């Protein structure tokens, strides 16, 4: 999995009723765009994430700067 600053990390719910989390990648700490990623969520919370198989990297949200 590779990402760049500005991409979104989408963590899918693994069971029925789990909420999905989507946050903006604000820092990439691995070489060549690999994890871990510092992710900022809409509520302002930031955390260092080592994404698992239930996560995908998506391009930046529409209306944001590249």
Secondary structure as UniProt FT lines:
FT   TURN            5..6
FT   STRAND          8..11
FT   TURN            16..17
FT   STRAND          21..28
FT   HELIX           31..33
FT   STRAND          37..41
FT   TURN            42..43
FT   STRAND          46..49
FT   TURN            53..54
FT   STRAND          55..58
FT   TURN            62..63
//
